[in-house]
Amino acid sequence: MTCTLRKWELSDAGDLARIIGSRKLQDNLRDGLPYPYTEQDGRAYISSLLAADPRDVFAFAILCGGRVAGSIGAFRQGNVHRRTAELGYCLAEAYWGRGVMTDAVRQLCARVFAESDILRIYAEPFAYNTASCRVLEKAGFHYEGTLRSNAVKNGRVLDMRMYSRLKTDA
């Protein structure tokens, strides 16, 4: 299954709330998202993305069959890492295991590398999230190592895996 990426629209807030409202999905994301995640939360998030500097935030809705299926973004880092971006993404459970996220990650990387001065995109999935690790590997990311005891999520101390893709890898 293929997908398309497009800029967020405020009218997508309900779809975003439906997607991120899943406890199973939130268990694989960073903390800081309210639960339950409401349409108002979605509007606030989308508004912040639309107001962000487009040279620093590359954020898109993932569409499958014309419907919002997820979210993906690369976020420029600061200081000596100013030409590096951190990748983040989520996908509605109904689309898991269909190759949608691998396609979205490939599309996002191509866009970021073509339209910006970013040299490196990295992601840090929880080590137990083998599906997310596999997405990154299939999208051309290289495994750099395990960040041991790097996070606390739901009361558990977790390892994270570091993946990166360089502009020169493309």
FIMARBA-15902 format. One record per residue: residue number from 1; x, y, z of N, C-alpha, C in turn. Coordinates in steps of 0.02 Angstrom, whole numbers. Layout:
{atom NUM, {X, Y, Z}, {X, Y, Z}, {X, Y, Z}}
...
//
This chain:
{atom 1, {42, -59, 0}, {0, 0, 0}, {45, 62, 0}}
{atom 2, {30, 108, -45}, {69, 170, -47}, {30, 226, -15}}
{atom 3, {66, 280, -3}, {35, 338, 30}, {60, 402, -2}}
{atom 4, {29, 457, 17}, {53, 523, -4}, {61, 564, 59}}
{atom 5, {106, 613, 55}, {116, 660, 110}, {90, 728, 89}}
{atom 6, {57, 761, 134}, {35, 830, 121}, {38, 870, 185}}
{atom 7, {42, 935, 176}, {43, 980, 235}, {-21, 969, 275}}
{atom 8, {-15, 978, 339}, {-73, 973, 383}, {-123, 1029, 370}}
{atom 9, {-186, 1015, 381}, {-239, 1065, 379}, {-277, 1060, 445}}
{atom 10, {-302, 1117, 469}, {-338, 1116, 533}, {-397, 1067, 532}}
{atom 11, {-426, 1057, 474}, {-482, 1011, 468}, {-462, 938, 480}}
{atom 12, {-397, 925, 485}, {-372, 856, 498}, {-372, 839, 573}}
{atom 13, {-390, 887, 615}, {-383, 877, 687}, {-423, 817, 713}}
{atom 14, {-482, 807, 687}, {-522, 749, 708}, {-490, 683, 691}}
{atom 15, {-463, 679, 631}, {-428, 618, 610}, {-366, 606, 654}}
{atom 16, {-330, 659, 668}, {-270, 653, 710}, {-290, 629, 780}}
{atom 17, {-343, 655, 807}, {-367, 634, 873}, {-387, 560, 873}}
{atom 18, {-419, 538, 820}, {-439, 468, 814}, {-378, 423, 813}}
{atom 19, {-325, 443, 778}, {-264, 403, 772}, {-226, 401, 838}}
{atom 20, {-212, 459, 865}, {-170, 463, 925}, {-209, 444, 987}}
{atom 21, {-274, 440, 982}, {-315, 419, 1039}, {-306, 346, 1058}}
{atom 22, {-269, 308, 1019}, {-257, 237, 1033}, {-203, 230, 1087}}
{atom 23, {-220, 197, 1142}, {-172, 184, 1196}, {-114, 141, 1169}}
{atom 24, {-129, 92, 1127}, {-78, 48, 1099}, {-27, 89, 1059}}
{atom 25, {-51, 138, 1020}, {-6, 180, 982}, {34, 225, 1029}}
{atom 26, {0, 256, 1078}, {35, 301, 1124}, {89, 266, 1164}}
{atom 27, {81, 201, 1176}, {132, 164, 1213}, {198, 161, 1175}}
{atom 28, {197, 176, 1111}, {258, 175, 1070}, {284, 245, 1054}}
{atom 29, {252, 296, 1082}, {273, 365, 1070}, {304, 395, 1133}}
{atom 30, {336, 452, 1124}, {363, 488, 1181}, {307, 512, 1226}}
{atom 31, {324, 526, 1288}, {276, 554, 1335}, {259, 626, 1315}}
{atom 32, {208, 653, 1346}, {189, 722, 1332}, {125, 728, 1294}}
{atom 33, {100, 674, 1266}, {36, 675, 1231}, {-19, 662, 1282}}
{atom 34, {-71, 703, 1282}, {-126, 690, 1329}, {-164, 626, 1309}}
{atom 35, {-192, 594, 1359}, {-235, 537, 1347}, {-298, 546, 1389}}
{atom 36, {-355, 546, 1361}, {-367, 538, 1289}, {-345, 600, 1250}}
{atom 37, {-328, 589, 1187}, {-307, 642, 1142}, {-369, 667, 1106}}
{atom 38, {-383, 732, 1112}, {-446, 760, 1087}, {-435, 797, 1021}}
{atom 39, {-490, 814, 990}, {-488, 854, 929}, {-456, 922, 943}}
{atom 40, {-469, 950, 1001}, {-438, 1013, 1021}, {-361, 1005, 1026}}
{atom 41, {-338, 949, 1053}, {-266, 935, 1055}, {-238, 932, 984}}
{atom 42, {-275, 901, 939}, {-254, 896, 870}, {-250, 964, 837}}
{atom 43, {-299, 1007, 849}, {-297, 1075, 821}, {-237, 1114, 847}}
{atom 44, {-223, 1108, 912}, {-166, 1144, 941}, {-100, 1119, 910}}
{atom 45, {-93, 1054, 902}, {-33, 1026, 872}, {-25, 1048, 799}}
{atom 46, {-78, 1042, 761}, {-75, 1061, 690}, {-61, 1136, 684}}
{atom 47, {-91, 1177, 726}, {-78, 1249, 725}, {-4, 1263, 738}}
{atom 48, {25, 1227, 785}, {97, 1238, 800}, {140, 1218, 740}}
{atom 49, {121, 1166, 706}, {159, 1145, 647}, {154, 1196, 590}}
{atom 50, {93, 1222, 580}, {82, 1271, 527}, {117, 1337, 541}}
{atom 51, {127, 1353, 606}, {161, 1415, 625}, {237, 1408, 627}}
{atom 52, {262, 1347, 625}, {334, 1335, 632}, {373, 1357, 570}}
{atom 53, {436, 1371, 580}, {480, 1389, 524}, {487, 1329, 478}}
{atom 54, {469, 1335, 415}, {472, 1278, 369}, {544, 1255, 354}}
{atom 55, {594, 1293, 375}, {663, 1270, 368}, {683, 1226, 427}}
{atom 56, {641, 1224, 479}, {658, 1187, 539}, {611, 1128, 553}}
{atom 57, {550, 1133, 528}, {500, 1081, 541}, {472, 1058, 474}}
{atom 58, {478, 993, 461}, {455, 962, 399}, {402, 911, 421}}
{atom 59, {340, 933, 427}, {287, 891, 456}, {230, 883, 407}}
{atom 60, {205, 821, 402}, {154, 805, 352}, {104, 755, 379}}
{atom 61, {44, 759, 352}, {-6, 707, 362}, {10, 652, 311}}
{atom 62, {1, 591, 333}, {8, 533, 289}, {-62, 515, 265}}
{atom 63, {-72, 514, 199}, {-138, 498, 171}, {-136, 430, 137}}
{atom 64, {-187, 390, 149}, {-196, 326, 114}, {-267, 327, 87}}
{atom 65, {-273, 320, 22}, {-339, 322, -8}, {-376, 388, 6}}
{atom 66, {-338, 442, 11}, {-368, 508, 24}, {-386, 522, 96}}
{atom 67, {-373, 474, 140}, {-390, 482, 211}, {-327, 488, 254}}
{atom 68, {-330, 530, 305}, {-273, 538, 350}, {-262, 473, 388}}
{atom 69, {-203, 444, 380}, {-187, 380, 412}, {-132, 387, 464}}
{atom 70, {-97, 444, 465}, {-44, 452, 513}, {-10, 519, 507}}
{atom 71, {45, 524, 543}, {83, 586, 547}, {157, 570, 541}}
{atom 72, {195, 614, 508}, {267, 605, 502}, {300, 674, 501}}
{atom 73, {358, 678, 532}, {393, 741, 532}, {467, 732, 548}}
{atom 74, {506, 780, 523}, {577, 784, 540}, {587, 854, 569}}
{atom 75, {623, 856, 625}, {629, 918, 664}, {702, 935, 673}}
{atom 76, {721, 993, 644}, {790, 1015, 647}, {813, 1022, 720}}
{atom 77, {873, 1001, 733}, {903, 1007, 799}, {942, 1073, 803}}
{atom 78, {971, 1088, 859}, {1005, 1152, 868}, {1079, 1145, 878}}
{atom 79, {1111, 1204, 883}, {1181, 1210, 899}, {1223, 1171, 848}}
{atom 80, {1270, 1129, 871}, {1314, 1093, 824}, {1276, 1040, 784}}
{atom 81, {1214, 1027, 804}, {1172, 978, 769}, {1122, 1011, 722}}
{atom 82, {1135, 1074, 704}, {1087, 1114, 665}, {1073, 1087, 595}}
{atom 83, {1115, 1041, 570}, {1102, 1011, 504}, {1080, 938, 511}}
{atom 84, {1053, 924, 570}, {1027, 858, 587}, {953, 867, 604}}
{atom 85, {913, 818, 586}, {841, 820, 604}, {822, 754, 636}}
{atom 86, {778, 758, 687}, {751, 698, 718}, {685, 680, 685}}
{atom 87, {678, 617, 667}, {619, 590, 634}, {570, 564, 686}}
{atom 88, {507, 580, 677}, {454, 553, 718}, {394, 535, 675}}
{atom 89, {358, 483, 694}, {301, 463, 654}, {253, 420, 694}}
{atom 90, {191, 417, 671}, {142, 371, 698}, {92, 355, 643}}
{atom 91, {62, 297, 650}, {16, 273, 599}, {-43, 238, 633}}
{atom 92, {-102, 250, 608}, {-162, 217, 634}, {-154, 141, 630}}
{atom 93, {-176, 107, 682}, {-168, 35, 686}, {-195, -2, 624}}
{atom 94, {-247, 22, 594}, {-277, -11, 536}, {-228, -16, 477}}
{atom 95, {-175, 24, 478}, {-127, 25, 422}, {-61, -9, 439}}
{atom 96, {-54, -35, 499}, {8, -68, 520}, {20, -130, 477}}
{atom 97, {83, -142, 462}, {103, -203, 426}, {89, -202, 352}}
{atom 98, {75, -144, 323}, {58, -140, 252}, {110, -102, 211}}
{atom 99, {166, -83, 242}, {218, -46, 206}, {207, 28, 201}}
{atom 100, {153, 53, 231}, {136, 124, 226}, {191, 167, 258}}
{atom 101, {212, 149, 318}, {260, 192, 353}, {328, 190, 319}}
{atom 102, {349, 134, 293}, {412, 131, 256}, {410, 178, 197}}
{atom 103, {355, 177, 161}, {346, 222, 104}, {347, 295, 127}}
{atom 104, {312, 311, 181}, {310, 379, 207}, {380, 403, 228}}
{atom 105, {417, 360, 262}, {485, 379, 284}, {529, 392, 224}}
{atom 106, {526, 350, 174}, {566, 361, 113}, {548, 428, 80}}
{atom 107, {483, 441, 74}, {461, 504, 44}, {485, 565, 84}}
{atom 108, {477, 561, 149}, {497, 618, 191}, {572, 631, 185}}
{atom 109, {612, 578, 189}, {685, 587, 184}, {704, 618, 117}}
{atom 110, {675, 594, 64}, {690, 622, -3}, {674, 696, -4}}
{atom 111, {617, 715, 23}, {596, 785, 24}, {643, 828, 66}}
{atom 112, {658, 805, 126}, {701, 844, 171}, {770, 853, 141}}
{atom 113, {798, 800, 115}, {865, 805, 85}, {866, 849, 22}}
{atom 114, {813, 847, -17}, {810, 886, -79}, {796, 960, -66}}
{atom 115, {757, 975, -14}, {732, 1043, -3}, {766, 1081, 54}}
{atom 116, {816, 1051, 86}, {847, 1085, 143}, {922, 1070, 145}}
{atom 117, {955, 1100, 193}, {1026, 1087, 203}, {1039, 1032, 254}}
{atom 118, {987, 996, 274}, {994, 940, 322}, {1039, 887, 292}}
{atom 119, {1087, 863, 333}, {1135, 812, 311}, {1119, 743, 341}}
{atom 120, {1084, 743, 398}, {1074, 680, 435}, {1004, 681, 466}}
{atom 121, {969, 626, 459}, {904, 617, 491}, {912, 555, 536}}
{atom 122, {890, 562, 598}, {897, 505, 644}, {830, 491, 678}}
{atom 123, {825, 430, 704}, {766, 409, 742}, {789, 365, 799}}
{atom 124, {751, 368, 854}, {767, 329, 914}, {705, 290, 938}}
{atom 125, {687, 236, 904}, {629, 197, 928}, {648, 157, 991}}
{atom 126, {597, 141, 1030}, {609, 96, 1087}, {634, 30, 1058}}
{atom 127, {683, -1, 1092}, {714, -62, 1066}, {663, -118, 1058}}
{atom 128, {612, -121, 1100}, {562, -174, 1095}, {516, -166, 1034}}
{atom 129, {515, -106, 1005}, {469, -93, 949}, {501, -116, 883}}
{atom 130, {502, -181, 874}, {536, -211, 816}, {505, -189, 750}}
{atom 131, {440, -176, 750}, {408, -153, 688}, {435, -85, 666}}
{atom 132, {443, -40, 714}, {470, 26, 697}, {543, 21, 676}}
{atom 133, {581, -21, 709}, {651, -31, 689}, {654, -58, 618}}
{atom 134, {611, -104, 602}, {609, -133, 535}, {590, -81, 483}}
{atom 135, {543, -37, 498}, {525, 17, 452}, {587, 57, 434}}
{atom 136, {626, 76, 484}, {685, 117, 472}, {736, 79, 430}}
{atom 137, {747, 16, 445}, {795, -24, 407}, {773, -29, 333}}
{atom 138, {709, -42, 322}, {684, -48, 253}, {686, 19, 217}}
{atom 139, {685, 74, 254}, {687, 141, 223}, {758, 167, 214}}
{atom 140, {807, 124, 226}, {877, 143, 212}, {915, 173, 270}}
{atom 141, {887, 168, 331}, {923, 192, 390}, {973, 140, 413}}
{atom 142, {1026, 163, 444}, {1078, 119, 471}, {1073, 117, 546}}
{atom 143, {1077, 57, 573}, {1077, 48, 646}, {1145, 69, 673}}
{atom 144, {1145, 115, 721}, {1208, 140, 749}, {1224, 112, 817}}
{atom 145, {1174, 87, 852}, {1187, 58, 918}, {1126, 64, 964}}
{atom 146, {1133, 34, 1022}, {1080, 35, 1072}, {1097, 86, 1126}}
{atom 147, {1049, 127, 1141}, {1055, 176, 1195}, {1026, 143, 1257}}
{atom 148, {1068, 116, 1299}, {1046, 75, 1355}, {1014, 117, 1410}}
{atom 149, {959, 92, 1438}, {922, 126, 1491}, {913, 199, 1476}}
{atom 150, {891, 214, 1416}, {888, 282, 1390}, {820, 317, 1401}}
{atom 151, {770, 279, 1422}, {703, 309, 1429}, {665, 275, 1485}}
{atom 152, {616, 312, 1512}, {569, 283, 1559}, {500, 295, 1529}}
{atom 153, {465, 241, 1514}, {399, 244, 1483}, {353, 197, 1521}}
{atom 154, {296, 222, 1542}, {247, 182, 1579}, {279, 146, 1639}}
{atom 155, {325, 181, 1672}, {357, 154, 1731}, {413, 104, 1718}}
{atom 156, {429, 92, 1656}, {482, 44, 1638}, {542, 80, 1610}}
{atom 157, {602, 59, 1631}, {664, 85, 1603}, {678, 46, 1538}}
{atom 158, {687, 84, 1483}, {691, 53, 1417}, {755, 72, 1380}}
{atom 159, {778, 26, 1340}, {830, 40, 1291}, {798, 70, 1230}}
{atom 160, {837, 110, 1194}, {815, 137, 1129}, {868, 119, 1078}}
{atom 161, {849, 116, 1016}, {897, 101, 963}, {906, 165, 922}}
{atom 162, {968, 178, 902}, {985, 237, 862}, {993, 216, 790}}
{atom 163, {955, 249, 746}, {959, 239, 674}, {972, 306, 641}}
{atom 164, {1008, 305, 585}, {1017, 367, 548}, {1020, 353, 473}}
{atom 165, {1004, 405, 437}, {1010, 404, 364}, {1043, 471, 345}}
{atom 166, {1095, 467, 305}, {1131, 526, 283}, {1109, 546, 213}}
{atom 167, {1116, 609, 198}, {1100, 634, 131}, {1141, 596, 79}}
{atom 168, {1202, 579, 96}, {1246, 542, 49}, {1226, 469, 42}}
{atom 169, {1183, 443, 87}, {1158, 374, 81}, {1108, 366, 25}}
{atom 170, {1075, 421, 8}, {1021, 419, -41}, {1047, 407, -109}}
//
